[in-house]
């Protein structure tokens, strides 16, 4: 088997189509949020996952709608991470 990841995703792609990766992303981020309750870690992991997916070529067939939604989600995640960083700098050790 040349591409085991593609073989694993194939049944989900048949059902969910292009939204398969978005559903996986949402599940992983949701589990991290429910387990840790830490916005900064959840945002950082989300940014890392999105960057690796784009840079690694996992997602290569973008259309304008996906780019718009992705840019919005990235902006929200970066905003949450920056808020957490500045909040922790202002109120240390609570």
C-alpha positions as CSV (number, residue, x, y, z in Angstrom):
1,X,0.0,0.0,0.0
2,X,1.6,3.2,-1.2
3,X,-0.6,5.8,0.7
4,X,-2.0,4.4,4.0
5,X,-3.4,7.8,5.0
6,X,-5.4,8.1,1.8
7,X,-6.7,4.5,2.3
8,X,-7.9,5.4,5.8
9,X,-9.6,8.6,4.7
10,X,-11.2,7.1,1.5
11,X,-14.4,5.8,3.2
12,X,-15.0,9.1,5.0
13,X,-14.3,11.1,1.8
14,X,-17.0,9.0,0.0
15,X,-19.5,10.2,2.6
16,X,-18.4,13.7,3.6
17,X,-16.6,14.7,0.4
18,X,-14.4,17.8,0.7
19,X,-15.4,18.4,4.3
20,X,-13.6,15.3,5.6
21,X,-10.5,17.1,6.8
22,X,-12.6,19.9,8.4
23,X,-14.5,17.3,10.4
24,X,-11.3,15.6,11.5
25,X,-9.8,19.0,12.5
26,X,-12.9,19.9,14.5
27,X,-13.0,16.6,16.3
28,X,-9.3,16.8,17.3
29,X,-9.6,20.4,18.4
30,X,-12.8,19.7,20.3
31,X,-11.2,16.8,22.2
32,X,-8.2,18.9,23.1
33,X,-10.5,21.7,24.3
34,X,-12.6,19.3,26.4
35,X,-9.6,17.7,28.0
36,X,-7.5,20.7,28.8
37,X,-9.8,23.8,28.9
38,X,-6.8,25.8,27.8
39,X,-7.5,28.3,25.0
40,X,-3.9,29.0,24.3
41,X,-2.9,25.3,23.8
42,X,-6.0,24.6,21.7
43,X,-5.3,27.6,19.5
44,X,-1.7,26.8,19.1
45,X,-2.4,23.2,18.2
46,X,-5.1,24.3,15.7
47,X,-2.7,26.7,14.0
48,X,0.0,24.0,13.9
49,X,-2.4,21.4,12.4
50,X,-3.7,23.8,9.7
51,X,-0.2,24.9,8.8
52,X,1.0,21.3,8.5
53,X,-2.0,20.3,6.4
54,X,-1.4,23.1,3.9
55,X,2.4,22.8,3.9
56,X,2.4,19.0,3.7
57,X,0.1,18.9,0.7
58,X,-2.7,17.0,2.5
59,X,-5.2,19.6,1.3
60,X,-4.4,20.8,-2.2
61,X,-7.8,21.4,-3.9
62,X,-8.8,24.7,-2.4
63,X,-11.7,26.8,-3.6
64,X,-12.6,30.4,-2.6
65,X,-15.1,29.3,0.1
66,X,-12.5,27.0,1.9
67,X,-9.9,29.8,1.8
68,X,-12.3,32.3,3.3
69,X,-13.5,30.0,6.1
70,X,-9.9,28.9,6.8
71,X,-8.7,32.5,7.0
72,X,-11.5,33.4,9.4
73,X,-10.8,30.4,11.6
74,X,-7.0,31.2,11.6
75,X,-7.7,34.8,12.5
76,X,-9.9,33.7,15.4
77,X,-7.3,31.2,16.6
78,X,-4.5,33.7,16.4
79,X,-6.6,36.3,18.3
80,X,-7.4,33.8,21.1
81,X,-3.7,32.9,21.4
82,X,-2.6,36.5,21.5
83,X,-5.3,37.4,24.1
84,X,-4.2,34.5,26.3
85,X,-0.5,35.5,26.0
86,X,-1.2,39.2,26.9
87,X,-3.7,38.3,29.7
88,X,-1.1,36.0,31.3
89,X,1.5,38.7,31.1
90,X,-0.7,41.2,32.8
91,X,-2.0,38.8,35.5
92,X,0.8,36.5,36.5
93,X,0.4,33.4,38.6
94,X,-3.3,33.1,39.3
